[in-house]
Amino acid sequence: MKSTFKVLFYVKRNAIRKDGKMPIVARITVDGHVAQFNTKLEIQPDNWSVKMGKAIGQSSDSKKLNALLNEINASVHKNYHELRHRDNYVTAEKVKNEFLGISDNFETLLDIFQKHNEDTLKLVGISKSAATYQKYEVTRKHLQKFLLLKYKLADISLKEIKHMFLCDFEIYLMTTAGCNANTTAKFMQFFKRIILIARNNGLITIDPFANYKIRLAKVDRGYLPQEDIEKLLKKQFSTKRLELVRDIFVFSCFTGLAYIDVKNLTDKSVRTSFDGKLWIMTKRQKTNVQSNILLLDVPKMILEKYKGKSPDNKLLPILSNQKMNAYLKEIGDLCEIDKELTFHLARHTFATTVTLAKGVPIETVSKMLGHTNIKTTQIYARITDSKISNDMQELAGKLEGIEKMYKI
């Protein structure tokens, strides 16, 4: 709804001066709410037009007074439109304070977001990943589009962000932006971090997220069961391109490394450790956390197969993530695997099928995956049907003596 705005001038007749003059007051009205201030100008009441709200006549004093009133009027209008452009809502009091120079120095949302992202970009490769910077930047762009669509604003004061603003932004993400529930929740988390920075720096005193809950729905992470891994291992491909993509995907299935971490592997990443065996020792680019993985026979064979075939001492001649995922879909069809293959599915497969389902303790898996919190690893700690079957067969063996005691 469009805001109503009006400025008028009147003389304050109950404050007559000794010389008979009366002070001229400016009245600002915004959506029916009024704020007033003394213009510091005075006039004889007989020289004032109540209807026109200005001095009467063509005398030099009248012309000078009306010129000053026009300047005040133009300045107040300018302040009003600047506030409309900047803030979520405008009040008569805020327009008055802005004109009088006693308004707050507002920090705006997109301005502080932009500063934060610029600082984050400087830290990419040091303490931040390019992916983290990208997520913050996408969140900022969503907010920018939301402000223009919902409020017709290029930016908004941090102090104007209330609980309703968060709810409106959430609805925008899930409808106009077409984000699913978890993607929306992730964007809200990045938004919340900016608000937290603003609060910690004293730019705002009230946290609009205080009564707002970000809800992430539990997602069943996809993975390949043992039989699908065997299909991949046995398949003979007619093209070297598909064979390479299959090999690197399988390598990740047996190491748990994400795409970027596989891409970053060099000769220095594989070392002989305390046990005399070869280990991959690397830091995850996403979290900068150390990840040490014992090289099993399958990934060891893959490294040997592609030894010396990559530039810059890289261990594997990996393609772009987009091309890898495109070729993996083709491989999935050729191997008659029902699930849609993506490179990150390999990491899930390592966590579920290759390790946890085989009885490897979750603490060990968490360490190999380079997780900073074991709760992240617990997402993968599902119980597969084959694990239940094996566990129950083992239990049956232990109960065999007891079962013989029972007679029907």
C-alpha positions as CSV (number, residue, x, y, z in Angstrom):
1,M,0.0,0.0,0.0
2,K,1.3,3.4,-1.0
3,S,2.2,5.7,1.9
4,T,0.4,9.1,2.2
5,F,2.7,12.1,2.8
6,K,2.1,15.8,3.3
7,V,3.9,18.9,4.5
8,L,2.1,22.1,5.5
9,F,3.0,25.2,7.4
10,Y,0.9,27.1,9.9
11,V,1.4,29.9,12.5
12,K,1.2,29.1,16.2
13,R,-1.3,31.7,17.4
14,N,-0.9,30.8,21.1
15,A,2.8,31.8,21.1
16,I,2.6,35.4,20.0
17,R,5.9,37.4,20.4
18,K,6.3,40.8,21.9
19,D,6.5,42.4,18.5
20,G,3.2,40.7,17.5
21,K,4.8,38.1,15.3
22,M,3.9,34.4,15.5
23,P,6.2,31.4,14.9
24,I,5.7,29.3,11.8
25,V,5.5,25.6,12.4
26,A,6.0,22.8,9.9
27,R,3.6,19.8,10.1
28,I,4.5,16.5,8.6
29,T,1.8,13.9,8.1
30,V,2.6,10.3,7.1
31,D,-0.2,7.8,6.9
32,G,-2.3,10.0,9.2
33,H,0.4,10.3,11.9
34,V,1.8,13.8,12.6
35,A,5.1,15.2,13.7
36,Q,5.8,19.0,14.0
37,F,8.9,21.2,14.3
38,N,9.5,25.0,14.6
39,T,10.9,26.4,11.4
40,K,12.6,29.3,13.4
41,L,10.7,31.7,11.0
42,E,8.2,34.3,12.2
43,I,5.4,36.4,10.6
44,Q,2.8,39.0,11.4
45,P,-0.6,37.1,11.5
46,D,-2.2,39.5,9.0
47,N,0.5,38.7,6.4
48,W,-0.2,34.9,6.6
49,S,-2.6,32.9,4.4
50,V,-4.0,30.0,6.3
51,K,-5.4,28.5,3.1
52,M,-2.2,28.6,1.1
53,G,0.1,28.1,4.1
54,K,2.5,30.9,3.1
55,A,3.0,34.7,3.3
56,I,0.7,37.0,1.5
57,G,1.8,39.7,-0.9
58,Q,4.7,40.6,-3.1
59,S,6.9,42.5,-0.6
60,S,10.5,41.5,-0.4
61,D,10.0,40.1,3.1
62,S,7.1,37.9,2.0
63,K,9.1,36.7,-1.0
64,K,12.1,35.9,1.1
65,L,10.0,34.1,3.7
66,N,8.2,32.0,1.1
67,A,11.5,31.1,-0.5
68,L,12.8,29.8,2.8
69,L,9.5,27.8,3.3
70,N,9.9,26.3,-0.1
71,E,13.5,25.2,0.7
72,I,12.3,23.6,3.9
73,N,9.4,21.9,2.0
74,A,11.8,20.5,-0.7
75,S,14.3,19.3,1.9
76,V,11.6,17.5,3.9
77,H,10.3,15.8,0.7
78,K,13.9,14.8,-0.1
79,N,14.4,13.3,3.3
80,Y,11.1,11.4,3.0
81,H,11.9,9.8,-0.3
82,E,15.4,8.9,0.9
83,L,13.9,7.2,3.9
84,R,11.4,5.4,1.7
85,H,14.2,4.1,-0.5
86,R,16.3,3.0,2.5
87,D,13.9,1.8,5.2
88,N,11.1,-0.8,5.5
89,Y,8.7,1.8,6.8
90,V,8.7,5.6,7.3
91,T,7.1,7.6,10.0
92,A,6.5,11.3,10.4
93,E,8.8,11.4,13.4
94,K,11.6,9.8,11.4
95,V,11.2,12.3,8.6
96,K,11.3,15.2,11.1
97,N,14.4,13.8,12.8
98,E,16.1,13.3,9.5
99,F,15.5,16.9,8.5
100,L,16.7,18.2,11.9
101,G,19.8,16.1,11.7
102,I,19.1,14.1,14.9
103,S,18.3,10.8,13.2
104,D,20.4,7.7,13.8
105,N,23.2,6.8,11.4
106,F,21.7,3.7,10.0
107,E,23.7,0.7,8.9
108,T,22.0,-1.1,6.0
109,L,21.6,-4.8,5.5
110,L,23.0,-5.2,2.0
111,D,25.8,-2.8,2.8
112,I,27.1,-4.9,5.8
113,F,26.4,-8.1,3.8
114,Q,28.6,-6.8,0.9
115,K,31.4,-5.9,3.3
116,H,31.2,-9.3,4.9
117,N,31.4,-11.1,1.6
118,E,34.3,-9.0,0.4
119,D,36.2,-10.0,3.6
120,T,35.2,-13.6,3.1
121,L,36.5,-13.5,-0.5
122,K,39.9,-12.3,0.8
123,L,40.1,-15.3,3.0
124,V,39.3,-17.9,0.3
125,G,42.2,-20.4,0.3
126,I,43.3,-19.3,3.7
127,S,40.5,-20.0,6.2
128,K,37.4,-19.9,3.9
129,S,36.4,-22.0,0.9
130,A,35.2,-20.7,-2.4
131,A,32.0,-22.6,-1.8
132,T,31.3,-20.8,1.5
133,Y,31.9,-17.4,-0.2
134,Q,29.5,-18.4,-3.0
135,K,26.7,-19.4,-0.6
136,Y,27.0,-16.1,1.2
137,E,26.9,-14.3,-2.1
138,V,23.8,-16.2,-3.4
139,T,22.1,-15.4,-0.1
140,R,22.9,-11.7,-0.5
141,K,21.5,-11.7,-4.1
142,H,18.3,-13.4,-2.9
143,L,17.8,-10.6,-0.3
144,Q,18.5,-8.0,-2.9
145,K,15.8,-9.3,-5.2
146,F,13.4,-9.8,-2.3
147,L,13.8,-6.2,-1.1
148,L,13.0,-4.9,-4.6
149,L,10.0,-7.2,-5.1
150,K,8.4,-7.0,-1.6
151,Y,9.3,-3.4,-0.5
152,K,10.5,-1.7,-3.6
153,L,13.7,-0.9,-1.8
154,A,17.4,-1.1,-2.9
155,D,18.5,-1.6,0.7
156,I,17.0,-1.6,4.2
157,S,18.2,-0.4,7.6
158,L,19.3,-3.2,9.9
159,K,17.0,-1.7,12.6
160,E,14.0,-2.2,10.3
161,I,14.5,-6.0,10.2
162,K,11.8,-7.6,12.3
163,H,10.4,-11.1,12.8
164,M,7.8,-10.5,10.0
165,F,10.7,-9.6,7.6
166,L,12.2,-13.0,8.2
167,C,8.9,-14.8,7.6
168,D,8.3,-12.8,4.4
169,F,11.8,-13.7,3.1
170,E,11.3,-17.4,3.9
171,I,8.1,-17.4,1.9
172,Y,9.8,-15.6,-0.9
173,L,12.6,-18.3,-1.0
174,M,10.1,-21.1,-1.1
175,T,7.8,-19.6,-3.7
176,T,9.3,-17.0,-6.0
177,A,12.9,-18.3,-5.7
178,G,11.7,-22.0,-5.9
179,C,13.9,-23.3,-3.1
180,N,13.0,-26.4,-1.2
181,A,12.6,-26.4,2.6
182,N,16.3,-27.4,3.4
183,T,17.8,-25.0,0.9
184,T,15.6,-22.2,2.3
185,A,16.8,-23.1,5.8
186,K,20.4,-22.9,4.7
187,F,19.9,-19.4,3.2
188,M,18.2,-18.4,6.5
189,Q,21.3,-19.7,8.4
190,F,23.6,-17.6,6.3
191,F,21.3,-14.5,6.8
192,K,21.3,-15.2,10.5
193,R,25.1,-15.1,10.7
194,I,25.1,-11.6,9.2
195,I,22.5,-10.4,11.7
196,L,24.7,-12.0,14.5
197,I,27.7,-10.0,13.2
198,A,25.6,-6.8,13.3
199,R,24.5,-7.5,16.8
200,N,28.0,-8.4,18.1
201,N,29.3,-5.1,16.6
202,G,26.5,-3.0,18.3
203,L,24.8,-2.1,15.1
204,I,21.5,-3.6,16.5
205,T,20.4,-4.4,20.0
206,I,17.5,-6.7,19.3
207,D,17.9,-10.0,17.5
208,P,15.0,-10.5,15.0
209,F,15.9,-14.2,14.9
210,A,15.3,-14.6,18.7
211,N,11.8,-16.1,18.2
212,Y,12.4,-17.5,14.7
213,K,13.3,-21.2,14.3
214,I,15.3,-22.5,11.4
215,R,14.1,-26.0,10.7
216,L,16.2,-28.5,8.7
217,A,14.2,-31.6,7.6
218,K,16.0,-34.9,8.1
219,V,17.2,-36.2,4.7
220,D,18.0,-39.8,4.0
221,R,21.4,-39.5,2.3
222,G,21.6,-41.7,-0.7
223,Y,24.3,-44.4,-1.0
224,L,25.1,-47.4,-3.1
225,P,24.7,-50.9,-1.6
226,Q,27.3,-53.5,-1.9
227,E,25.8,-55.1,-5.1
228,D,25.9,-51.8,-6.9
229,I,29.5,-51.2,-6.0
230,E,30.2,-54.7,-7.4
231,K,28.4,-53.8,-10.7
232,L,30.7,-50.8,-11.1
233,L,33.8,-52.8,-10.4
234,K,33.0,-55.5,-12.9
235,K,31.7,-53.4,-15.7
236,Q,33.9,-53.2,-18.8
237,F,33.5,-49.8,-20.7
238,S,34.1,-49.3,-24.4
239,T,35.4,-45.7,-23.9
240,K,38.4,-44.6,-21.8
241,R,36.3,-41.5,-20.8
242,L,33.7,-43.6,-18.9
243,E,36.3,-45.9,-17.5
244,L,38.2,-42.9,-16.0
245,V,35.0,-41.4,-14.4
246,R,34.1,-44.8,-13.0
247,D,37.5,-45.3,-11.6
248,I,37.6,-41.9,-9.8
249,F,34.1,-42.4,-8.5
250,V,35.1,-45.8,-7.1
251,F,38.2,-44.3,-5.6
252,S,36.0,-41.9,-3.7
253,C,33.7,-44.8,-2.6
254,F,36.7,-46.4,-0.9
255,T,38.3,-43.2,0.5
256,G,35.3,-41.0,1.3
257,L,36.9,-37.9,-0.2
258,A,34.7,-35.2,-1.7
259,Y,35.2,-34.1,-5.4
260,I,37.4,-31.1,-4.6
261,D,39.6,-33.1,-2.2
262,V,40.2,-35.8,-4.8
263,K,41.1,-33.1,-7.3
264,N,43.6,-31.5,-4.8
265,L,45.5,-34.8,-4.2
266,T,49.2,-34.6,-5.1
267,D,52.2,-36.9,-4.7
268,K,52.7,-35.5,-1.2
269,S,49.2,-36.5,-0.1
270,V,50.1,-40.2,0.0
271,R,52.6,-41.2,2.8
272,T,53.8,-44.2,4.6
273,S,52.6,-43.9,8.2
274,F,53.5,-45.4,11.6
275,D,52.2,-48.8,10.6
276,G,54.3,-49.1,7.5
277,K,51.2,-48.8,5.3
278,L,50.2,-46.1,2.7
279,W,47.8,-43.4,3.9
280,I,46.1,-40.5,2.3
281,M,46.9,-37.5,4.5
282,T,45.2,-34.3,3.4
283,K,43.1,-31.4,4.7
284,R,39.5,-31.0,3.5
285,Q,39.1,-27.8,1.5
286,K,35.6,-27.2,2.9
287,T,36.6,-27.2,6.6
288,N,40.4,-27.2,6.6
289,V,40.2,-30.3,8.9
290,Q,42.8,-33.0,8.6
291,S,41.6,-36.2,7.1
292,N,43.7,-39.4,7.2
293,I,42.6,-42.5,5.4
294,L,44.3,-45.8,5.1
295,L,44.7,-46.8,1.4
296,L,42.7,-49.9,0.7
297,D,43.6,-52.2,-2.2
298,V,41.0,-50.8,-4.7
299,P,42.0,-47.1,-4.4
300,K,45.7,-48.2,-4.3
301,M,45.2,-50.0,-7.7
302,I,43.5,-46.9,-9.2
303,L,46.3,-44.6,-8.1
304,E,48.8,-47.0,-9.7
305,K,46.7,-47.2,-12.9
306,Y,46.8,-43.4,-13.4
307,K,50.3,-42.8,-12.0
308,G,52.1,-40.0,-14.0
309,K,49.0,-39.2,-16.2
310,S,48.1,-35.9,-14.5
311,P,49.9,-32.5,-14.6
312,D,51.2,-30.6,-11.6
313,N,51.9,-33.8,-9.6
314,K,48.2,-34.4,-9.2
315,L,47.3,-38.0,-8.4
316,L,44.3,-38.4,-10.7
317,P,43.3,-36.8,-14.0
318,I,39.9,-35.7,-12.8
319,L,37.4,-33.9,-15.0
320,S,35.2,-31.0,-13.9
321,N,32.5,-31.8,-11.4
322,Q,29.8,-31.0,-13.9
323,K,31.3,-33.4,-16.5
324,M,31.9,-36.1,-13.9
325,N,28.2,-36.0,-12.8
326,A,27.0,-35.9,-16.5
327,Y,29.1,-39.1,-17.3
328,L,28.1,-40.8,-14.0
329,K,24.4,-40.7,-15.1
330,E,25.5,-42.5,-18.3
331,I,27.5,-45.0,-16.2
332,G,24.5,-45.6,-13.9
333,D,22.3,-46.5,-16.9
334,L,25.0,-48.8,-18.4
335,C,25.4,-50.6,-15.0
336,E,21.6,-50.8,-14.5
337,I,21.8,-48.9,-11.2
338,D,18.5,-47.5,-10.1
339,K,19.9,-44.5,-8.2
340,E,21.0,-41.4,-10.0
341,L,24.8,-41.3,-9.7
342,T,26.4,-38.1,-8.5
343,F,30.0,-37.7,-7.3
344,H,29.0,-36.9,-3.8
345,L,27.1,-40.2,-3.6
346,A,30.5,-41.9,-3.4
347,R,31.3,-40.1,-0.1
348,H,27.9,-41.2,1.3
349,T,28.6,-44.8,0.1
350,F,32.0,-44.8,1.9
351,A,30.4,-43.7,5.1
352,T,27.5,-46.1,4.9
353,T,28.3,-49.3,2.9
354,V,32.1,-49.4,3.0
355,T,32.6,-48.5,6.7
356,L,29.7,-48.2,9.1
357,A,27.8,-51.2,7.7
358,K,31.0,-53.3,8.0
359,G,31.2,-52.5,11.7
360,V,33.8,-49.6,11.6
361,P,33.1,-47.4,14.7
362,I,31.4,-44.1,14.0
363,E,34.2,-42.2,15.7
364,T,36.7,-43.7,13.2
365,V,34.5,-42.9,10.3
366,S,34.0,-39.3,11.5
367,K,37.8,-38.9,11.7
368,M,38.4,-40.2,8.2
369,L,35.6,-38.1,6.7
370,G,37.2,-35.0,8.3
371,H,34.0,-34.0,10.1
372,T,34.3,-31.3,12.8
373,N,31.3,-32.7,14.7
374,I,30.3,-36.4,15.1
375,K,26.7,-35.3,14.7
376,T,27.4,-34.8,11.0
377,T,28.6,-38.4,10.8
378,Q,25.5,-39.7,12.5
379,I,23.5,-38.7,9.5
380,Y,25.1,-41.6,7.7
381,A,24.7,-44.1,10.6
382,R,21.7,-45.9,9.1
383,I,21.2,-49.6,9.7
384,T,21.1,-51.5,6.3
385,D,19.1,-54.6,5.8
386,S,22.3,-56.6,5.2
387,K,23.8,-55.3,8.5
388,I,20.6,-56.4,10.4
389,S,20.8,-59.8,8.7
390,N,24.4,-60.3,9.6
391,D,23.9,-59.2,13.2
392,M,20.9,-61.4,13.7
393,Q,22.8,-64.4,12.3
394,E,25.6,-63.8,14.7
395,L,23.0,-63.5,17.5
396,A,21.4,-66.8,16.4
397,G,24.7,-68.6,16.7
398,K,25.2,-67.3,20.2
399,L,21.6,-68.4,21.2
400,E,21.9,-71.8,19.6
401,G,22.5,-73.6,22.9
402,I,19.5,-71.9,24.5
403,E,17.2,-72.7,21.7
404,K,17.9,-76.4,22.0
405,M,16.6,-76.3,25.6
406,Y,13.1,-75.3,24.3
407,K,10.8,-78.2,23.4
408,I,7.5,-77.8,21.7
